[in-house]
Amino acid sequence: MLESMGALTGSPWIYAVVALSVLLDVFLPVLPSGVLVITAATAAAGTTSVAGAAGSAGEVPQVPSLLALILSAATASVLGDLVAYRLAWRGGDRLDRAIARSRRLTTAQERLGTALSRGGGILVVIARFAPAGRSVVSLGAGAAHRKVKEFLPWSALAGVAWAGYSVGLGYFGGQWLGATWLGTAVSVLALFMAGALAAYLMRRPADAAATHATATAAASAPKAS
């Protein structure tokens, strides 16, 4: 598979495949868009190593290809976020009822609205790494009718950060461990670990707020005589 991906990396089709996968990822979080980006970057690293070893005249490293990979993944990420945001914005009462039935979406919507209004949209960046976090945040921002100027810059930053991290994992993993299944597996594991950390960071403020609210309610409750 890595050999086939290496051949595909040399053609424009790899960027279209990556872009489509990342674009649809916001609606189908089960799509392995991150794995695809890492595999493509790992294959590019293997191609770079072979080219460097050959030392033929006119051969250049695959850095421009990696930059194009980052650009296509980041652009598709932002476009997918905006599509989900707009659909949620126009979702109406039906979508509002669906969100109200989901504790996760309701909590994310409330926290996101507070974060964006205070200029703390770093939550959008963190959520981009968490499993399904991108979907929750994009839909939550649209359903809450947050202004696009509050959401879009953070979405762009999140897309660039995620794409750069994923491509970097694949490229350096391929450089250090070779364009093999081992290099790809280690890079994918690092991506999943970042996702687990992001999910933890997203839950932690909510848990802290719930604990604080419980403590406040207990303190204000009338004591039995």
C-alpha positions as CSV (number, residue, x, y, z in Angstrom):
1,M,0.0,0.0,0.0
2,L,2.8,2.4,0.9
3,E,4.4,1.8,-2.5
4,S,1.1,2.6,-4.2
5,M,0.7,5.7,-2.1
6,G,4.2,6.7,-3.0
7,A,3.3,6.6,-6.7
8,L,0.0,8.4,-6.0
9,T,1.9,11.2,-4.1
10,G,3.7,12.1,-7.3
11,S,0.4,12.9,-9.0
12,P,-2.2,15.6,-8.3
13,W,-4.8,12.9,-7.4
14,I,-3.4,12.5,-3.9
15,Y,-4.4,16.1,-3.1
16,A,-7.9,15.6,-4.4
17,V,-8.3,12.3,-2.4
18,V,-7.0,13.9,0.8
19,A,-9.2,17.0,0.3
20,L,-12.3,15.0,-0.3
21,S,-11.7,12.7,2.7
22,V,-11.0,15.7,5.1
23,L,-14.0,17.6,3.7
24,L,-16.4,14.7,4.4
25,D,-14.8,13.9,7.7
26,V,-16.9,16.6,9.5
27,F,-20.1,14.7,8.5
28,L,-18.6,11.2,8.7
29,P,-16.0,11.2,11.6
30,V,-15.3,7.5,11.0
31,L,-13.5,8.4,7.8
32,P,-9.7,7.9,8.3
33,S,-8.7,11.2,6.9
34,G,-5.9,11.6,9.4
35,V,-4.5,8.2,8.6
36,L,-4.7,9.0,4.9
37,V,-2.7,12.2,5.4
38,I,-0.1,10.5,7.5
39,T,0.3,7.6,5.0
40,A,0.7,10.1,2.1
41,A,3.3,12.0,4.0
42,T,5.1,8.8,5.0
43,A,5.2,7.8,1.3
44,A,6.6,11.2,0.4
45,A,9.3,10.8,3.0
46,G,10.2,7.5,1.5
47,T,10.4,9.0,-2.0
48,T,12.6,11.8,-0.7
49,S,15.0,9.3,0.9
50,V,15.3,7.4,-2.3
51,A,15.8,10.5,-4.3
52,G,18.5,11.7,-1.9
53,A,20.3,8.4,-2.0
54,A,20.3,8.3,-5.8
55,G,21.8,11.8,-6.0
56,S,20.7,12.3,-9.6
57,A,20.9,15.7,-11.1
58,G,17.7,17.6,-11.1
59,E,16.1,15.6,-8.3
60,V,14.7,17.8,-5.5
61,P,13.2,16.9,-2.0
62,Q,9.5,16.5,-1.8
63,V,9.0,19.5,0.5
64,P,6.8,21.4,-2.1
65,S,4.6,18.2,-2.2
66,L,4.4,18.2,1.5
67,L,3.4,21.9,1.6
68,A,0.7,21.2,-1.0
69,L,-0.5,18.3,1.1
70,I,-0.8,20.6,4.1
71,L,-2.6,23.2,2.0
72,S,-5.1,20.8,0.6
73,A,-5.9,19.2,3.9
74,A,-6.1,22.5,5.8
75,T,-8.3,24.1,3.1
76,A,-10.6,21.1,3.0
77,S,-10.8,21.2,6.8
78,V,-12.0,24.8,6.8
79,L,-14.4,24.3,4.0
80,G,-15.9,21.3,5.7
81,D,-16.2,23.3,9.0
82,L,-18.0,26.1,7.1
83,V,-20.4,23.8,5.4
84,A,-21.4,22.2,8.7
85,Y,-21.6,25.6,10.3
86,R,-24.0,26.9,7.6
87,L,-26.1,23.8,7.7
88,A,-26.5,24.0,11.4
89,W,-27.2,27.8,11.2
90,R,-30.1,27.1,8.8
91,G,-31.2,23.9,10.6
92,G,-34.1,25.5,12.4
93,D,-36.1,24.0,15.2
94,R,-35.5,20.4,14.0
95,L,-31.8,20.7,14.5
96,D,-32.3,22.6,17.8
97,R,-34.3,19.7,19.1
98,A,-31.7,17.2,18.0
99,I,-29.0,19.2,19.8
100,A,-31.1,19.5,22.9
101,R,-31.4,15.7,23.1
102,S,-27.6,15.4,23.0
103,R,-25.9,16.3,26.2
104,R,-22.6,16.4,24.5
105,L,-23.7,18.8,21.8
106,T,-25.5,21.0,24.3
107,T,-22.5,21.2,26.5
108,A,-20.2,21.9,23.6
109,Q,-22.5,24.6,22.2
110,E,-22.6,26.4,25.6
111,R,-18.9,26.2,26.1
112,L,-18.1,27.2,22.6
113,G,-20.4,30.3,22.7
114,T,-18.7,31.4,25.9
115,A,-15.2,30.8,24.6
116,L,-15.8,32.6,21.3
117,S,-17.4,35.6,22.9
118,R,-14.4,36.0,25.2
119,G,-11.9,35.6,22.3
120,G,-10.9,32.1,23.6
121,G,-11.6,30.2,20.5
122,I,-8.6,27.9,21.2
123,L,-11.3,25.4,22.0
124,V,-11.9,25.1,18.2
125,V,-8.3,24.2,17.7
126,I,-8.2,21.6,20.5
127,A,-11.5,20.1,19.2
128,R,-10.0,19.6,15.8
129,F,-7.7,16.9,17.2
130,A,-10.4,15.2,19.3
131,P,-12.5,12.3,17.8
132,A,-15.6,13.9,16.3
133,G,-14.7,17.2,18.1
134,R,-14.6,19.0,14.8
135,S,-18.2,18.0,14.1
136,V,-19.4,18.9,17.5
137,V,-17.8,22.4,17.5
138,S,-18.8,23.3,13.9
139,L,-22.4,22.2,14.4
140,G,-22.5,23.9,17.8
141,A,-21.2,27.2,16.4
142,G,-23.8,27.2,13.6
143,A,-26.7,26.2,15.8
144,A,-25.8,28.9,18.3
145,H,-25.7,31.4,15.5
146,R,-22.2,32.5,16.4
147,K,-20.8,35.2,14.0
148,V,-18.7,33.8,11.2
149,K,-15.9,36.3,12.0
150,E,-15.7,34.7,15.5
151,F,-15.5,31.2,14.2
152,L,-13.7,31.3,10.8
153,P,-10.2,32.5,12.0
154,W,-10.1,29.8,14.7
155,S,-11.3,27.2,12.2
156,A,-8.5,28.2,9.8
157,L,-5.9,28.0,12.6
158,A,-7.3,24.6,13.6
159,G,-7.1,23.3,10.1
160,V,-3.5,24.4,9.6
161,A,-2.4,23.1,13.0
162,W,-4.0,19.7,12.4
163,A,-2.8,19.4,8.8
164,G,0.7,20.5,9.7
165,Y,0.9,18.1,12.7
166,S,-0.4,15.1,10.7
167,V,1.9,15.7,7.7
168,G,4.8,16.3,10.1
169,L,4.1,13.0,11.9
170,G,4.0,11.1,8.6
171,Y,7.1,12.8,7.1
172,F,9.4,12.5,10.1
173,G,8.1,9.1,11.0
174,G,9.0,8.0,7.5
175,Q,12.4,9.7,7.7
176,W,13.3,8.0,11.0
177,L,11.7,4.6,10.7
178,G,11.5,4.4,6.9
179,A,8.4,4.3,4.6
180,T,7.2,1.1,6.2
181,W,4.1,-0.1,8.1
182,L,6.1,0.5,11.3
183,G,6.7,4.2,10.5
184,T,3.1,4.7,9.5
185,A,1.8,2.9,12.6
186,V,4.0,4.9,15.0
187,S,2.8,8.2,13.4
188,V,-0.8,7.1,13.5
189,L,-0.4,6.2,17.2
190,A,1.0,9.7,17.9
191,L,-2.0,11.2,16.1
192,F,-4.4,9.1,18.2
193,M,-2.6,10.1,21.4
194,A,-3.0,13.8,20.5
195,G,-6.7,13.1,19.9
196,A,-7.1,11.4,23.4
197,L,-5.3,14.4,25.0
198,A,-7.6,16.9,23.1
199,A,-10.7,15.0,24.2
200,Y,-9.5,15.1,27.8
201,L,-8.8,18.8,27.6
202,M,-12.3,19.4,26.2
203,R,-13.9,17.4,29.0
204,R,-11.8,18.8,31.9
205,P,-13.3,22.4,32.0
206,A,-16.8,21.0,31.9
207,D,-16.1,18.6,34.7
208,A,-14.5,21.4,36.7
209,A,-17.5,23.6,36.1
210,A,-19.9,20.8,37.2
211,T,-17.9,20.2,40.4
212,H,-17.9,23.9,41.2
213,A,-21.6,24.1,40.6
214,T,-22.3,21.2,42.9
215,A,-20.0,22.6,45.6
216,T,-21.8,26.0,45.3
217,A,-25.2,24.4,45.5
218,A,-24.2,22.4,48.6
219,A,-22.8,25.5,50.3
220,S,-25.9,27.6,49.6
221,A,-28.3,24.9,50.7
222,P,-29.9,25.5,54.1
223,K,-28.4,23.4,56.8
224,A,-30.6,21.2,59.0
225,S,-30.8,22.4,62.5
